[in-house]
């Protein structure tokens, strides 16, 4: 059985779970390895010793540009604070 998934790596992601994401290319769901194994083994009650071979081939790479911080120079602003009095 051969399955294809999209692997997205983002080492600068804010959360740990967003740094490495594996998704189905059609449904965008996370793969459920238990259901894939159950399809092969069956649903009979019992304990099974299984061999699981994972072979990874990069079929295509899409590079996402990393945002860069650009320094922006702003001129200093001097604010004159004047006290105004209300006359009644």
N, CA, C and O atoms as CSV, one atom per row, in Angstrom:
chain,resi,resn,atom,element,x,y,z
A,1,UNK,N,N,0.846,-1.160,0.000
A,1,UNK,CA,C,0.000,0.000,0.000
A,1,UNK,C,C,0.900,1.233,0.000
A,1,UNK,O,O,1.788,1.362,0.843
A,2,UNK,N,N,0.670,2.117,-0.929
A,2,UNK,CA,C,1.461,3.339,-1.024
A,2,UNK,C,C,0.552,4.529,-0.785
A,2,UNK,O,O,-0.473,4.679,-1.449
A,3,UNK,N,N,0.924,5.372,0.158
A,3,UNK,CA,C,0.160,6.571,0.480
A,3,UNK,C,C,1.048,7.787,0.261
A,3,UNK,O,O,2.266,7.718,0.431
A,4,UNK,N,N,0.437,8.889,-0.114
A,4,UNK,CA,C,1.166,10.139,-0.301
A,4,UNK,C,C,0.665,11.164,0.713
A,4,UNK,O,O,-0.534,11.275,0.970
A,5,UNK,N,N,1.606,11.907,1.278
A,5,UNK,CA,C,1.280,12.940,2.248
A,5,UNK,C,C,2.098,14.179,1.955
A,5,UNK,O,O,3.137,14.111,1.299
A,6,UNK,N,N,1.624,15.306,2.445
A,6,UNK,CA,C,2.366,16.551,2.348
A,6,UNK,C,C,2.988,16.820,3.712
A,6,UNK,O,O,2.293,16.868,4.727
A,7,UNK,N,N,4.303,16.995,3.721
A,7,UNK,CA,C,5.036,17.305,4.940
A,7,UNK,C,C,5.397,18.786,4.911
A,7,UNK,O,O,6.036,19.255,3.969
A,8,UNK,N,N,4.990,19.517,5.937
A,8,UNK,CA,C,5.297,20.936,6.038
A,8,UNK,C,C,6.200,21.141,7.250
A,8,UNK,O,O,5.833,20.800,8.374
A,9,UNK,N,N,7.376,21.697,7.010
A,9,UNK,CA,C,8.324,21.979,8.084
A,9,UNK,C,C,8.436,23.484,8.269
A,9,UNK,O,O,8.628,24.224,7.304
A,10,UNK,N,N,8.316,23.928,9.505
A,10,UNK,CA,C,8.448,25.344,9.827
A,10,UNK,C,C,9.153,25.445,11.179
A,10,UNK,O,O,8.490,25.530,12.213
A,11,UNK,N,N,10.496,25.437,11.184
A,11,UNK,CA,C,11.217,25.447,12.456
A,11,UNK,C,C,11.031,26.722,13.271
A,11,UNK,O,O,11.366,26.745,14.456
A,12,UNK,N,N,10.508,27.773,12.667
A,12,UNK,CA,C,10.315,29.023,13.404
A,12,UNK,C,C,8.869,29.208,13.855
A,12,UNK,O,O,8.498,30.292,14.304
A,13,UNK,N,N,8.054,28.170,13.743
A,13,UNK,CA,C,6.657,28.278,14.157
A,13,UNK,C,C,6.559,28.554,15.652
A,13,UNK,O,O,7.409,28.124,16.431
A,14,UNK,N,N,5.533,29.263,16.033
A,14,UNK,CA,C,5.345,29.639,17.433
A,14,UNK,C,C,5.121,28.419,18.321
A,14,UNK,O,O,5.660,28.348,19.425
A,15,UNK,N,N,4.331,27.461,17.846
A,15,UNK,CA,C,3.995,26.277,18.642
A,15,UNK,C,C,4.729,25.051,18.109
A,15,UNK,O,O,4.957,24.926,16.906
A,16,UNK,N,N,5.089,24.163,19.004
A,16,UNK,CA,C,5.826,22.947,18.651
A,16,UNK,C,C,5.052,22.114,17.626
A,16,UNK,O,O,5.653,21.586,16.690
A,17,UNK,N,N,3.742,21.987,17.784
A,17,UNK,CA,C,2.948,21.143,16.896
A,17,UNK,C,C,2.816,21.718,15.488
A,17,UNK,O,O,2.398,21.006,14.576
A,18,UNK,N,N,3.160,22.983,15.291
A,18,UNK,CA,C,3.123,23.579,13.956
A,18,UNK,C,C,4.449,23.491,13.224
A,18,UNK,O,O,4.550,23.932,12.079
A,19,UNK,N,N,5.473,22.928,13.863
A,19,UNK,CA,C,6.800,22.868,13.248
A,19,UNK,C,C,6.944,21.724,12.258
A,19,UNK,O,O,7.740,21.815,11.323
A,20,UNK,N,N,6.200,20.667,12.445
A,20,UNK,CA,C,6.253,19.515,11.536
A,20,UNK,C,C,4.835,18.984,11.382
A,20,UNK,O,O,4.272,18.421,12.320
A,21,UNK,N,N,4.256,19.166,10.192
A,21,UNK,CA,C,2.861,18.788,9.956
A,21,UNK,C,C,2.809,17.809,8.789
A,21,UNK,O,O,3.382,18.059,7.729
A,22,UNK,N,N,2.120,16.701,8.993
A,22,UNK,CA,C,1.921,15.682,7.962
A,22,UNK,C,C,0.434,15.640,7.633
A,22,UNK,O,O,-0.394,15.418,8.517
A,23,UNK,N,N,0.091,15.855,6.357
A,23,UNK,CA,C,-1.323,15.919,5.958
A,23,UNK,C,C,-1.575,15.157,4.654
A,23,UNK,O,O,-0.682,14.993,3.822
A,24,UNK,N,N,-2.787,14.711,4.510
A,24,UNK,CA,C,-3.245,14.081,3.283
A,24,UNK,C,C,-3.370,15.175,2.224
A,24,UNK,O,O,-3.957,16.218,2.512
A,25,UNK,N,N,-2.841,14.983,1.007
A,25,UNK,CA,C,-2.882,16.054,-0.001
A,25,UNK,C,C,-4.280,16.360,-0.525
A,25,UNK,O,O,-4.500,17.441,-1.071
A,26,UNK,N,N,-5.221,15.448,-0.375
A,26,UNK,CA,C,-6.572,15.676,-0.898
A,26,UNK,C,C,-7.503,16.225,0.182
A,26,UNK,O,O,-8.220,17.197,-0.052
A,27,UNK,N,N,-7.495,15.604,1.363
A,27,UNK,CA,C,-8.420,16.003,2.420
A,27,UNK,C,C,-7.809,16.958,3.432
A,27,UNK,O,O,-8.538,17.581,4.204
A,28,UNK,N,N,-6.484,17.088,3.445
A,28,UNK,CA,C,-5.735,17.923,4.399
A,28,UNK,C,C,-5.852,17.418,5.832
A,28,UNK,O,O,-5.534,18.147,6.771
A,29,UNK,N,N,-6.301,16.187,6.008
A,29,UNK,CA,C,-6.397,15.601,7.341
A,29,UNK,C,C,-5.070,14.975,7.732
A,29,UNK,O,O,-4.269,14.596,6.877
A,30,UNK,N,N,-4.849,14.870,9.040
A,30,UNK,CA,C,-3.661,14.182,9.537
A,30,UNK,C,C,-3.837,12.677,9.288
A,30,UNK,O,O,-4.946,12.160,9.423
A,31,UNK,N,N,-2.771,11.978,8.931
A,31,UNK,CA,C,-2.912,10.548,8.670
A,31,UNK,C,C,-3.221,9.774,9.951
A,31,UNK,O,O,-2.682,10.070,11.018
A,32,UNK,N,N,-4.079,8.798,9.828
A,32,UNK,CA,C,-4.421,7.935,10.945
A,32,UNK,C,C,-3.745,6.588,10.694
A,32,UNK,O,O,-4.295,5.728,10.006
A,33,UNK,N,N,-2.551,6.413,11.254
A,33,UNK,CA,C,-1.791,5.186,11.007
A,33,UNK,C,C,-2.496,3.957,11.552
A,33,UNK,O,O,-2.371,2.871,10.985
A,34,UNK,N,N,-3.238,4.112,12.650
A,34,UNK,CA,C,-3.962,2.970,13.214
A,34,UNK,C,C,-4.976,2.413,12.218
A,34,UNK,O,O,-5.088,1.197,12.065
A,35,UNK,N,N,-5.713,3.290,11.542
A,35,UNK,CA,C,-6.705,2.804,10.581
A,35,UNK,C,C,-6.031,2.174,9.364
A,35,UNK,O,O,-6.560,1.222,8.790
A,36,UNK,N,N,-4.864,2.698,8.963
A,36,UNK,CA,C,-4.141,2.099,7.839
A,36,UNK,C,C,-3.672,0.687,8.188
A,36,UNK,O,O,-3.748,-0.220,7.359
A,37,UNK,N,N,-3.189,0.505,9.409
A,37,UNK,CA,C,-2.739,-0.825,9.844
A,37,UNK,C,C,-3.930,-1.768,9.969
A,37,UNK,O,O,-3.834,-2.943,9.612
A,38,UNK,N,N,-5.052,-1.257,10.475
A,38,UNK,CA,C,-6.255,-2.079,10.623
A,38,UNK,C,C,-6.766,-2.565,9.278
A,38,UNK,O,O,-7.310,-3.666,9.183
A,39,UNK,N,N,-6.599,-1.759,8.235
A,39,UNK,CA,C,-7.025,-2.183,6.899
A,39,UNK,C,C,-6.253,-3.406,6.448
A,39,UNK,O,O,-6.800,-4.259,5.749
A,40,UNK,N,N,-4.994,-3.507,6.835
A,40,UNK,CA,C,-4.156,-4.626,6.412
A,40,UNK,C,C,-4.343,-5.826,7.336
A,40,UNK,O,O,-4.481,-6.955,6.865
A,41,UNK,N,N,-4.349,-5.589,8.644
A,41,UNK,CA,C,-4.394,-6.673,9.634
A,41,UNK,C,C,-5.805,-7.231,9.786
A,41,UNK,O,O,-5.995,-8.440,9.921
A,42,UNK,N,N,-6.774,-6.354,9.762
A,42,UNK,CA,C,-8.141,-6.773,10.014
A,42,UNK,C,C,-8.578,-6.279,11.378
A,42,UNK,O,O,-7.791,-5.670,12.102
A,43,UNK,N,N,-9.819,-6.535,11.731
A,43,UNK,CA,C,-10.350,-6.038,12.995
A,43,UNK,C,C,-10.588,-7.149,14.004
A,43,UNK,O,O,-11.329,-6.950,14.967
A,44,UNK,N,N,-9.986,-8.301,13.810
A,44,UNK,CA,C,-10.152,-9.389,14.764
A,44,UNK,C,C,-9.412,-9.057,16.046
A,44,UNK,O,O,-8.318,-8.492,16.017
A,45,UNK,N,N,-10.020,-9.414,17.177
A,45,UNK,CA,C,-9.411,-9.171,18.476
A,45,UNK,C,C,-8.129,-9.976,18.604
A,45,UNK,O,O,-8.069,-11.125,18.165
A,46,UNK,N,N,-7.107,-9.384,19.200
A,46,UNK,CA,C,-5.850,-10.087,19.410
A,46,UNK,C,C,-4.680,-9.131,19.363
A,46,UNK,O,O,-4.833,-7.942,19.081
A,47,UNK,N,N,-3.521,-9.668,19.641
A,47,UNK,CA,C,-2.288,-8.898,19.570
A,47,UNK,C,C,-1.519,-9.363,18.347
A,47,UNK,O,O,-1.436,-10.560,18.073
A,48,UNK,N,N,-0.973,-8.439,17.635
A,48,UNK,CA,C,-0.279,-8.745,16.393
A,48,UNK,C,C,1.141,-8.195,16.459
A,48,UNK,O,O,1.361,-7.079,16.931
A,49,UNK,N,N,2.086,-8.968,15.993
A,49,UNK,CA,C,3.436,-8.468,15.779
A,49,UNK,C,C,3.493,-8.074,14.310
A,49,UNK,O,O,3.346,-8.921,13.429
A,50,UNK,N,N,3.705,-6.802,14.050
A,50,UNK,CA,C,3.685,-6.327,12.669
A,50,UNK,C,C,5.020,-5.674,12.334
A,50,UNK,O,O,5.732,-5.202,13.220
A,51,UNK,N,N,5.342,-5.653,11.072
A,51,UNK,CA,C,6.496,-4.914,10.574
A,51,UNK,C,C,5.939,-3.759,9.747
A,51,UNK,O,O,5.110,-3.954,8.859
A,52,UNK,N,N,6.396,-2.590,10.049
A,52,UNK,CA,C,5.932,-1.395,9.361
A,52,UNK,C,C,7.131,-0.754,8.682
A,52,UNK,O,O,8.052,-0.291,9.356
A,53,UNK,N,N,7.129,-0.724,7.365
A,53,UNK,CA,C,8.227,-0.115,6.608
A,53,UNK,C,C,7.799,1.275,6.158
A,53,UNK,O,O,6.768,1.451,5.508
A,54,UNK,N,N,8.604,2.239,6.514
A,54,UNK,CA,C,8.336,3.604,6.078
A,54,UNK,C,C,9.486,4.038,5.183
A,54,UNK,O,O,10.627,4.157,5.628
A,55,UNK,N,N,9.172,4.270,3.929
A,55,UNK,CA,C,10.165,4.749,2.961
A,55,UNK,C,C,9.745,6.140,2.546
A,55,UNK,O,O,8.612,6.353,2.114
A,56,UNK,N,N,10.639,7.071,2.672
A,56,UNK,CA,C,10.311,8.459,2.363
A,56,UNK,C,C,11.075,8.903,1.127
A,56,UNK,O,O,12.301,8.803,1.070
A,57,UNK,N,N,10.340,9.393,0.141
A,57,UNK,CA,C,10.917,9.953,-1.073
A,57,UNK,C,C,10.350,11.346,-1.248
A,57,UNK,O,O,9.132,11.524,-1.216
A,58,UNK,N,N,11.203,12.332,-1.432
A,58,UNK,CA,C,10.728,13.687,-1.700
A,58,UNK,C,C,10.377,13.758,-3.178
A,58,UNK,O,O,11.250,13.645,-4.039
A,59,UNK,N,N,9.094,13.947,-3.465
A,59,UNK,CA,C,8.626,13.984,-4.846
A,59,UNK,C,C,8.641,15.404,-5.412
A,59,UNK,O,O,8.848,15.603,-6.609
A,60,UNK,N,N,8.422,16.380,-4.546
A,60,UNK,CA,C,8.395,17.771,-4.980
A,60,UNK,C,C,8.640,18.642,-3.758
A,60,UNK,O,O,8.212,18.306,-2.654
A,61,UNK,N,N,9.324,19.752,-3.955
A,61,UNK,CA,C,9.593,20.669,-2.849
A,61,UNK,C,C,9.087,22.049,-3.229
A,61,UNK,O,O,9.471,22.605,-4.259
A,62,UNK,N,N,8.225,22.592,-2.390
A,62,UNK,CA,C,7.730,23.955,-2.574
A,62,UNK,C,C,8.344,24.804,-1.477
A,62,UNK,O,O,8.105,24.570,-0.292
A,63,UNK,N,N,9.131,25.786,-1.874
A,63,UNK,CA,C,9.812,26.638,-0.906
A,63,UNK,C,C,8.905,27.812,-0.557
A,63,UNK,O,O,8.398,28.512,-1.434
A,64,UNK,N,N,8.713,28.007,0.743
A,64,UNK,CA,C,7.939,29.145,1.223
A,64,UNK,C,C,8.927,30.184,1.732
A,64,UNK,O,O,9.714,29.886,2.631
A,65,UNK,N,N,8.908,31.389,1.185
A,65,UNK,CA,C,9.868,32.408,1.637
A,65,UNK,C,C,9.636,32.765,3.100
A,65,UNK,O,O,8.500,32.922,3.548
A,66,UNK,N,N,10.733,32.889,3.828
A,66,UNK,CA,C,10.668,33.262,5.229
A,66,UNK,C,C,10.548,34.780,5.327
A,66,UNK,O,O,11.277,35.505,4.651
A,67,UNK,N,N,9.631,35.263,6.164
A,67,UNK,CA,C,9.532,36.719,6.321
A,67,UNK,C,C,10.789,37.261,6.981
A,67,UNK,O,O,11.330,36.663,7.910
A,68,UNK,N,N,11.239,38.400,6.487
A,68,UNK,CA,C,12.436,39.014,7.031
A,68,UNK,C,C,12.073,40.343,7.669
A,68,UNK,O,O,11.186,41.054,7.198
A,69,UNK,N,N,12.773,40.667,8.750
A,69,UNK,CA,C,12.558,41.940,9.408
A,69,UNK,C,C,13.418,42.990,8.709
A,69,UNK,O,O,14.626,42.818,8.541
A,70,UNK,N,N,12.779,44.064,8.312
A,70,UNK,CA,C,13.475,45.142,7.627
A,70,UNK,C,C,13.529,46.343,8.576
A,70,UNK,O,O,12.489,46.811,9.041
A,71,UNK,N,N,14.731,46.843,8.865
A,71,UNK,CA,C,14.808,47.999,9.765
A,71,UNK,C,C,14.218,49.233,9.093
A,71,UNK,O,O,14.474,49.502,7.919
A,72,UNK,N,N,13.438,49.965,9.845
A,72,UNK,CA,C,12.806,51.174,9.339
A,72,UNK,C,C,13.274,52.334,10.211
A,72,UNK,O,O,13.145,52.301,11.435
A,73,UNK,N,N,13.817,53.353,9.562
A,73,UNK,CA,C,14.266,54.522,10.297
A,73,UNK,C,C,13.162,55.568,10.283
A,73,UNK,O,O,12.613,55.904,9.234
A,74,UNK,N,N,12.853,56.071,11.465
A,74,UNK,CA,C,11.850,57.119,11.563
A,74,UNK,C,C,12.495,58.338,12.194
A,74,UNK,O,O,13.292,58.207,13.123
A,75,UNK,N,N,12.163,59.521,11.702
A,75,UNK,CA,C,12.753,60.735,12.278
A,75,UNK,C,C,12.211,60.975,13.682
A,75,UNK,O,O,11.076,60.616,13.997
A,76,UNK,N,N,13.044,61.590,14.516
A,76,UNK,CA,C,12.624,61.907,15.878
A,76,UNK,C,C,11.558,62.992,15.830
A,76,UNK,O,O,11.640,63.923,15.028
A,77,UNK,N,N,10.576,62.866,16.680
A,77,UNK,CA,C,9.487,63.837,16.737
A,77,UNK,C,C,9.559,64.542,18.086
A,77,UNK,O,O,9.584,63.897,19.134
A,78,UNK,N,N,9.592,65.883,18.049
A,78,UNK,CA,C,9.627,66.670,19.270
A,78,UNK,C,C,8.233,67.234,19.493
A,78,UNK,O,O,7.658,67.876,18.614
A,79,UNK,N,N,7.709,66.988,20.665
A,79,UNK,CA,C,6.364,67.436,20.987
A,79,UNK,C,C,6.482,68.568,22.008
A,79,UNK,O,O,7.062,68.388,23.079
A,80,UNK,N,N,5.934,69.719,21.674
A,80,UNK,CA,C,5.894,70.843,22.618
A,80,UNK,C,C,4.622,70.738,23.423
A,80,UNK,O,O,3.515,70.800,22.889
A,81,UNK,N,N,4.799,70.582,24.680
A,81,UNK,CA,C,3.629,70.496,25.541
A,81,UNK,C,C,3.372,71.872,26.136
A,81,UNK,O,O,4.199,72.379,26.894
A,82,UNK,N,N,2.255,72.476,25.809
A,82,UNK,CA,C,1.884,73.777,26.345
A,82,UNK,C,C,0.654,73.611,27.210
A,82,UNK,O,O,-0.287,72.889,26.882
A,83,UNK,N,N,0.704,74.294,28.298
A,83,UNK,CA,C,-0.410,74.219,29.232
A,83,UNK,C,C,-1.419,75.302,28.860
A,83,UNK,O,O,-1.099,76.490,28.817
A,84,UNK,N,N,-2.595,74.878,28.606
A,84,UNK,CA,C,-3.622,75.883,28.282
A,84,UNK,C,C,-4.588,75.987,29.454
A,84,UNK,O,O,-4.954,74.986,30.070
A,85,UNK,N,N,-4.982,77.184,29.739
A,85,UNK,CA,C,-5.895,77.412,30.840
A,85,UNK,C,C,-7.229,77.866,30.286
A,85,UNK,O,O,-7.302,78.645,29.335
A,86,UNK,N,N,-8.265,77.364,30.898
A,86,UNK,CA,C,-9.604,77.756,30.488
A,86,UNK,C,C,-10.032,78.969,31.312
A,86,UNK,O,O,-9.863,79.001,32.530
A,87,UNK,N,N,-10.584,79.955,30.628
A,87,UNK,CA,C,-11.076,81.160,31.303
A,87,UNK,C,C,-12.587,81.116,31.270
A,87,UNK,O,O,-13.200,80.930,30.219
A,88,UNK,N,N,-13.181,81.293,32.451
A,88,UNK,CA,C,-14.628,81.244,32.514
A,88,UNK,C,C,-15.211,82.616,32.616
A,88,UNK,O,O,-16.431,82.765,32.680
